[in-house]
Amino acid sequence: MKKKATEMVCILDRSGSMYRKRKDTIGSFNQMLERQKKESGEAYITTALFSDQCEVLYSHTPVREVKELKEREYYIGGNTALFDAIGKVFNQTDSLLEGREGDYEEKVLVFIITDGMENASVQYGAQQIKELIEERQKKGWVILFFGTDMEMIKLAEDTGIRKENTTCYPDTAEGIRESFLMAGSCFSKLRKS
């Protein structure tokens, strides 16, 4: 019998436009993390922060071992290389999960949150990202996309993210908090399924 394991992949925007929302983003991520630590079952977290560059803080780390996000890690600046972040993190997650095939029933939820349009990727284009997203969704990955305006939601849909998994959130502190609450709730449901 296969063991159940659930992976939450967080791809968080830390570009310059997130400056006034950085404390809310840090606090909301940490609250979501604390809720997940209290739940039963095996779960892993991958956390990537992106602007011009993508930094993976945690990769396939047991949820109870993930430390709170700090301001020194979530520093703000740069443009929005969203496609490069998605490509890098998806490929890295694939590599980690491949070694576990057969032993585990893997469930993956990806949570992408941004307040800016893609404007800085150099390694991946829209078509490549669409192919990556569609392949993962066929494998059963749930990909959630939270953006601050309908243009971003259209971009998410154009790159293959299912419409029902896109959310336009208010560009406010409350909008950030609600986004993390929704993503955490989806992850909790996936862990219990």
N, C-alpha and C positions, 0 to 999 in steps of 0.2 A: 504494500500500500504506500502511495506517495505521501510525503509530508506536504503540508500546506505552507506556503511562504508568500508574503505580500510585500511588494516593493513600492514605495512612494518616491517618485523622482520630482524634485522641486527645482524649477528653472526660474530664478528670480532676477528681475531687472534691477540693476544698480547704476544705470546711466544717469547723467547729469539731471535729467528732468525729475528724478525720484528724490531730489534733495529734501524738499519739504515733507516728504512722506517716509523718510528713512526710519525715524523712531517708531512710527506706527507699523511699518513693515517688520522691523526687528521684533517689536513686542508681539505682534500678531503671529509671526512665525513661531516664537518661543511658546506662546500659549497653545498653539496647535500641537507643537511637539510634546508639551507636558501632558496634554490629553491623550496623545497616542501612547506615551510611556505607561499610562495607567491601564491600558487595555490588555487583555490576555491574547496569547498567540504570538507566533513568530512574525516579525515585521522588520523591514529594512528601509533605510532612508538614504537617498542620494540627494545631495544639495549642491546646486551650481548657481553661481552669481555671475551675471554678465553685464558688460557694457561693450567697449571695443573688443575686449578679451573675455574669455570664459574661464572662471576659476572653479574647480570642483573642490568643495570643502570636505564633503563626506561622500564616499562611494560605497554603496551596498553595505552600509554600517548598521548593525542591530540598533533598533530605535532607542533602546534603553542606554546605549553608549554614546548617542549623539549629544554633544554639548550645546548649550544655548548659543544662539547667534549673537555676536558682539559687534559694536560699532566699528572696531578696528578691522573687522572682516567685511562688514557691509559699508565700505567707503564708497562715496558717490563720485561719479565723473565719467566723461566720455560719451560716445554715441551708442546706438542700439544695434548690435550685431546679433539679432535674434536668430537668424537662420544658422549662423555658425555655432551658436550655443546649442540649439536643438540638435544639429548634426553631430557635434562632438559628444554630447551627453547620450544621445540614442545609441551611437556606435559603441561607446564605452559600456553602457548598460547591457547591450547585446553580448559583448565579450564576457562580461561577468556571469550572465545567466547561462550562456552556452555550456559552461563546465558543470552546471547543475541539472541539465536536461535529463529526464528519466527518473531522477531521485525526488524531484519536487513538482508539485502543482503550483506553478508560478502565476501570480496575479500582479499586474503592473498598473499603477495609476500615475500619470504624469500631470503635474500642476505647473502651468506656465502663467506667469503674471507680468504684465508690462504696461507702461503708460505711454509708450512711444512706438512709432512705426519703425519697421526694419529700415536701417539706413547705413549700415557699416559692414555687412558681411563680405568676406573676400573668398572664403573657402566653399560656401554652399549657396546655391541659388534657389529660387522658389520651386522650380520643377524637381530638383533633387530632394528638397524637404517634403514636397508632396508625396513623392515615392516612398521616402522613409516613413512618413506618417501613415500612409495607407497600408504598407507592409505590417507595421506594428499593430494597427487596429485589426487587421485580419488575424493576427495572433491572439487577439483578445485584450490588448492594452486599452485602457481608458485614458484618453487624452483630454484634459480640461484646459481651456484657454480663457484667461480673464484679461480684457483690454478696456481702455477708458473711453473709446468711442466706436461708432459703428464702422468706420473705415478699417480699424484694426480687426473687428469681428469679421468683416468681409475678407480681409487678408487671411485670417485663420481658416475660414471656410474654403478659400481659394487654394490653400495648401493642404486641403484634405481633412481638416479637423471637422468632425461631425457637428452640424449646427446645434444640436441639442446639448453639446458639451462646450459651447461658447457662451460667455457672459460678458456683458458690457457693464462695468462697475463704475459708480460715481467716483470722480477723481478727488476724493476726500479721505480723511482719516477713517471715517465710518465705512466708506467703500472698501478700503484695504482690509479692515477688520472682518467685514462680512465675507469678503472673498476667501480669506484664510479659514473662516468658520465653515463655509460651504465646502471647500476642498478637504478639510479635515473630516467633515461629516461623510463625504463620499468615500474617503479612505477607510473610515471606520466601518461603513457598510460593506465595502469590498473585503475587509479583513474577516468579517463575520459570515460572508457568503460561502 
